[in-house]
Structure formats: C-alpha cells, structure tokens
C-alpha cells in the first residue's frame, strides 16, 4: 500500500522533502497557511517564494486545511519554525491518530519554555511516535538530488528504521541514532555558532577565525548536551559537526547570511528582513544562553553572540573578549561515551 504522508509547513525544507517523498511514489500533501501561495504553486508547480528552482511532482498536493493534511496519514512531517510548532500542533491535535508517527525536521528550542521539540510534541500529542530527521542538508541541494546524508533519531529503534526506509533514496542516505536529545540539540545549537561564523565573515576575518569558532563551538554544544542527557559522541557525527560545517560555510545557510549582515553593521531586524525567511539562530541564541545559565555551563561563544543580538554589544569587542579569556586546557572535561540506548 502506498503511504499517505502529510507535511506541516511549506517552506524550503518542507517543500524539498515533499518533493523527495513524492518522487519515491508516496502520496504527499503539504499544508501552508497562505491560500494565495497555494494558488500560485498550484498554477506554476513551483514554490517561487522558498524553493524556486524545483518542480512539484503531480502526486504532491497542497492544502490550507489542517484536518485534511493530518487525517489518516501514515506519517506526518513537522516542518514549521520552532516558534509556530506549538500552535500548529494544538490545532492539528483533533485530527492526529493515536500512535501517529511524527517526523520533526525543524531545528530549535522554544524560547518561552526552553523545551526541545520532542518535549513539545510529547506535551501536546503524548501518544505519538516521535522521530527527528537532522543533519547537513540544505533544501536547495536536496531538491536538486545532490548526495546528502542525515540521521533519523528515535527512542524506538523500529520507528527510526521505518523513517529511514521511508526517506532513503540513492542520493539521500539516512542513518539511525537513538540519541534524540543529542540530535535535537545539535540541530538547534549549531545555528547559534553559524551566526558567529557569519559575523566573522562580515567583519572580513579569515579561515583561522572561522575554524576556531567552529571547533570551540562544537565543544560548547557537546558540553551543554552532555549536561542535558545527550551523548557527547553524537556531536561528532552528522547531526553535530556535520550540520555545523555545512551551516557555517555555505551561503545557503540563512544563519550564516544573517551573521554576515550583522558583522557588516546591519541592524538585527533589517538583517532578518533581508534574509526573508526564518533565521532560527536568532531565537535559539536566547534559548541557549538561558539553558547555559540553567545548567551552569560555561559557553563563552554563545554568551558573546547573545550579547551582540540582545544586548547591543559591539561585535569586535565580543571577539576580543573571547581571545583574552583566562587560559584553558583544550579538552577540559568532555568525556566521550558509547552507551547503547536501544
């Protein structure tokens, strides 16, 4: 039987995954808020606003009806910006069946509650089977069928493998991982470091600076992750260092592009407007800073990026603050573990 798949969110990533799944022969339906956008996409078979270089297959349908996109679906892909996930799930709840498989592909931490997306899903639809699909994967490249690798993470091995089978193609390779916390945090926290990498580029600094930010950034991510129950080794994989590399180095990255504009002296709100899409790292910087205080974790890069965005700190002074910190041993207290969670 052909799987019926609903995608909540018609941005670039939701559209790219909808195309991937439709091209595999699944019946796919994407939900969008904007009825005018749906009409334009139906007429042109292109998502001109978010993914203009990809054609929508004929078996990919569009809807503005949450009941229609959720009802009797074998799998639901959650591709909504973190700030909107709670509202969309609350409105979808009456139509989601018990034990529904939900595949989250959004990357962030809720500002108001500091909850990861799996925790929001558990709170609103507690009987669902949750998986996160994450890794170094720009929508623009996936839509062009360029080789990509990601991770399907779930506490339930069978669910992780089912999602692996649904999404895997000759050009879209999917691994499995039981560390939901680590994979979620990797996808969210790397956006903060990518803002820093972009700021560095905007200031005109070089590869040395970016390499330092990325290397020490992954260290910060792993340190907080361990404290929150993740495996440090997850941050050395696709959902950690892999996603960090692609987000810090590519012009496809909204977070890096926003950082470049900030480094060039553009105001935060103007930078976001110029990007024209959600820049998750802006909001995640606040959540991550608050988590670092909650768990008493020293995260100097995150702290300086938070200061630039929310306290108006001068970016050059922030880099100076990082460089003249007290001398440290590089490895400090990170311990790699190989626990079998399944």
C-alpha positions, 0 to 999 in steps of 0.5 A: 500500500502506498503511504499517505504522508502529510507535511506541516509547513511549506517552506524550503525544507518542507517543500524539498522533502515533499518533493523527495517523498513524492518522487519515491511514489508516496502520496504527499500533501503539504499544508501552508497557511497562505491560500494565495501561495497555494494558488500560485504553486498550484498554477506554476508547480513551483514554490517561487517564494522558498524553493524556486528552482524545483518542480512539484511532482503531480502526486504532491498536493497542497492544502490550507486545511489542517484536518485534511493534511493530518487525517489518516496519514501514515506519517506526518512531517513537522516542518514549521519554525520552532516558534509556530510548532506549538500552535500548529500542533494544538490545532492539528491535535483533533485530527492526529491518530493515536500512535501517529508517527511524527517526523520533526525536521525543524531545528530549535528550542522554544524560547518561552519554555526552553523545551526541545521539540520532542518535549513539545510534541510529547506535551501536546500529542503524548501518544505519538511516535516521535522521530527527528530527521537532522543533519547537513542538508540544505533544501536547495541541494536536496531538491536538486538530488545532490548526495546528502546524508542525515540521521533519523533519531528515535527512542524506538529503534523500529520507528527510526528504521521505518523513517529511514526506509521511508526517506532513503533514496540513492542520493539521500542516505539516512542513518539511525541514532537513538540519541534524540536529545543529542540530535535535537540539540545539535540541530538547534545549537549549531545555528547559534555558532553559524551566526558567529561564523557569519559575523566573522565573515562580515567583519572580513576575518579569515579561515583561522577565525572561522575554524576556531569558532567552529571547533570551540563551538562544537565543544560548547554544544557537546558540553551543554548536551552532555549536561542535558542527557545527550551523548557527547559522541553524537556531536561528532557525527552528522547531526553535530559537526556535520550540520555545523560545517555545512551551516557555517560555510555555505551561503545557503545557510540563512544563519550564516547570511544573517551573521554576515549582515550583522558583522557588516553593521546591519541592524538585527531586524533589517538583517532578518528582513533581508534574509526573508525567511526564518533565521532560527539562530536568532531565537535559539541564541536566547534559548541557549544562553538561558539553558547555559545559565540553567545548567551552569555551563560555561559557553563563552561563544554563545554568551558573546553572540547573545550579547551582540543580538540582545544586548547591543554589544559591539561585535569586535569587542565580543571577539576580543573578549573571547581571545583574552579569556583566562587560559584553558586546557583544550579538552577540559572535561568532555568525556566521550561515551558509547552507551547503547540506548536501544 
